[in-house]
Structures are given as structure tokens and as C-alpha cells.
Amino acid sequence: MTVAYAPGKIILSGEHAVVYGRPAVALPVTQVRAQATMEDAREGQGLVIEAADLGQTIIGREEQASSSPHPLAMSVFAALGYLGLSAEQDLTITVRSDIPIAGGLGSGAAVSTALVRAVAQHFSRPLPAQEVSRLVYQVERLHHGTPSGIDNTVIAYEQPVYFVRDQTLETFPVGRTLTLLIADTGEPSSTKEVVGAVRQAWQRSKHAYESLFDKMGEIATLVRRAIEEGDLVQVGGLMDKNHQLLQALEVSSHRLDSLVQAAKDHGALGAKLSGAGRGGNMIALVTPDTRREVERALLHAGAERVIENEVKAAAENDAAAVSPAAPARPDEGLP
Ligand code: PMV
């Protein structure tokens, strides 16, 4: 039996603008994870994927015949194909995840990553993060339209990333431990729909939107520098500015704004929505002194769940620069 995992993720800065070529900063969230368990099955059974959380059983042969196979099956087929193996395998795979679905925490990319890793491990052909990321990106593309590639990248590398599409991935050291609270509005957020709505608005007023994306990109670069320097007050202020720009992009929601305000009113250094928006999760940067108070305030303001995520300073957690031989997402032009 083989078991593989993958974490969730948050975008600390630069969502949406990243689709249009600006930089973004994302962090892995290891407090939640997707898990894929793989077992050899009796001969002739074929591939069966049990997605317990979705209440679905996915049959490999049916998906192979389908014009739009299920993303879970696609992830397995992509990994098998990459390893030069037939899709006709007698395998039972069970997928579980405690990453909220449609919450901006990368649940789809995490489940795909766990599946790709499970296939690679099961056939004793472990894959480097760059290849896992590339395979997951292929699946993301089929189901999310024009993803930037940031979700598959941060989840496959499991490190803080400074991401610019079509460029070599950079990770960076964290100067001072970051403590983030991640609060769920309980409203589902469809990445595909929100990204599509932003695209329509961009098409109508390119000049205004490009200027918003420029500002978001500048903030992402400053956020990275402030994280490296351990200047948490600066990181917080930049998160606040980023949230205002996301409001201008019309991807916030009443609930997201109330949670952001509650966090700020109770001592968070900064707060913003994270991911596609119009629902899903928001994040608040806190300190050991304020985290309990902010958590209480978020729950009181209606958050369905609050997760605490710590990203340790480089001294505690050796972050090294990653220099893949090729861009993390090499095959796409800008939208
Ligand atoms: O998957 P989500 O909801 O965390 O959003 C991904 C971030 C976007 O920038 C909105 C889209 C993308 O592909 O980068």
C-alpha cells in the first residue's frame, strides 16, 4: 500500500494579477492536507478511485472513454502516462482531504498532487517537485480555464514561492516566523467563474485593470522583501493595501470584508482575502500576543472555521533557492 500527501496553500499577495503576468507570493498550508492511498487490486478490476469526501466512485475505464474525464482520473492518467505506464492498471485509490473545497486553499491542486505522488511512489519512480507541478498544471488547465500555475507550484514545492508565470521559480528565506489565521467565510468560491468575470471586466477596461494589476505586482515584490527582512508590520500594511485593490477588482464580498475588518479591529497586523475571492477564505497576519483575540473575533464575526498557519523563519527552517532547469509553467502564453 502507498500513501502520499499534499498540503493546501494560501496566496499572500498578487492573486488575479498573477494571471496577467505580475508576481505573486504564496505559502504552503501544512495544517490541512489531501491524502491518496493506493493498493493493488485483483486482476481485471481496472482503476477505481474512491473519493470519500465527494461521495463518488470513479471508474478508470469510464473516464478513459469520456470526452472530459474527472480531474482525479486525469491526475492518475497524467502520472501513469508520464512514467510510460498503461492507464489500464488494477488499482484501488482512496482520496481524502480536509482542505475545504472551493475555498481558495488549493484543494483541487492538492488532491491532484497527492495522486501524482502516490502513482510515482507506488511504481517506485519518485518525481521531482518540478515534474509533479507540471503534471498537476496539465490537469488544472483542463478544469480551470487559464490558471496561472501558482497553486500547483506552491503545493508541489511546499515552500514559500515568489511566482511569475513563465519564469523560473524563486523561493526565498523567511526572516521572521509568520503566523497567519485563515478564516473560512463558508461561501463557496468558484475560481473559474471569478477569474472569468475579472477577464471580462479587463476586456472592457484594460487600462484601469492593467493599472490595478501593476499595483498588485509591486505589492507582491515588496511583500517578498518585507518577509525576507522580517518586517511583519510592513507585510501587514501591504496585505491591507492588497485587499483594497482586490475590492477595486470587485472580487471581495460582504462576508470577506467583515472578516477582514474584524481581524483588523482586534489587532491583526494586516488582513486580506486569499485566492479567487467572492467567498472562500481570508487571511490575517497576527502575533503570538494577538492570535487568540483575532481568532475569537473572526469566529464571532461568522467565520465557519479558523486555521492557524505558521511559516517558520529561515533560521528554523532552511529555505533554499530553487532553480529548476526550466520555468515551472513553460508552455503557455499570457491570456
Ligand atoms: O485557486 P484559488 O481560488 O486560490 O485562486 C487562484 C488564484 C488566482 O490568481 C485567482 C487564479 C490563478 O490561476 O492564479
Residues whose N, C-alpha, C, O or C-beta is under 5 A from the ligand:
A	BS01	PMV	E15 H16 V18 V19 G104 L105 G106 T146 P147 S148 G149 I150 T191 G275 A276
